[in-house]
Amino acid sequence: MSQNLVPLITYIVSKIRDMDGSPTKTQLVKLLYLLDLEYYKRYRRTLTQLNWIYYHYGPYTAELETILKKLPDVDESEFTSSKGRKGYTYSSQ
């Protein structure tokens, strides 16, 4: 795991919350993937050092779930969508 990952996730979560948003796990995955994609184009390596795979309809990394649960400054809240699916939103201090 990159040493940049924890502050990067905390920053993304806090910026989305500052705009009165509730970042979901899917949004975090997509934003981190896009950051890695752009970083790779410039430096030929990823910023997060996560192992990305194509899963269902987009990028995914199994490592992120473990990392999100361990973040000291990011709180996870579970919700149920109108279609009955469970999801998570995140907030930071």
N, C-alpha and C positions, 0 to 999 in steps of 0.2 A: 504494500500500500504506500502510496506517495505521501510524504509529509505535508504536501499542499492540500490533500483531500479534505481533512477535517475543517480547516479554516474556510476552504472553498464552499463546502456544503453549508456551513454556518452562515456564510455571507449570502449565498443564494437564498436560503430560507428567510433570513432577516430582510432582504430586499423585497421579496415577494410579500412578506407580512407588512412591510412599510407601505406597500401599495394596497393594503387591505385585502390581500389575497390569502388563500390557504393552499400552500403547495402540497401536492399529492406525490406519492412515490413515483408514479408514472411521469409526472412533470420533472421531478428531480433526475430520473434516469435519462430522459430526453435532453434536458439541459446539459447534464454532465457529458453525455455522448457528443452533443454538438460542440461543446468546448474542446473535448478531446480531438474531434475531427478537425477543427480549425487549427488547433495547436499542432497537430500532426502535419498538416499541410505546410506549416512554416518551419518546424524544427525536426521533423521526421521521427518523433517520439510522442507518446501521449503525456498529457499533463497529470492525469489521475493514476496512471499505471494499472487501471482496471482491465480485466479480460472481457472484452465485449463479444457477444454472440448475437446472431439474428434469431429471435424467438417470437413465434406467432407473427405479430405485425410490426416489429421494430427491434431496436437494440435492447439488450438486456445483459446484466451482469449479476450473478448470484452473490458476489462479494458484497454488494451494496447493502443488502438487508442486514447482514451481520454488523457492518460498519455503522449503519443508522441506529441500531439498538445500543451501541456503545458510546455514542456521542454525548459528552457531558452537557453541552450547551443547547442541544436540540431535543425537544420533547415530541413524542409521537402520540397521536390521538386516533383512535379507531372510529370509523363511521360506516353507516350502511346506506347505500345509494337507494334511489327510488325503485330500482329494479331488483333490490335485495342483495346486491353485491357488497362485500366488505372492502373497505379501503382505509388508507391512513393519510392523515395530514400532519404537517410538522410546524413547529414554532420554535423560535430561539429567544434567548434572553437578551 
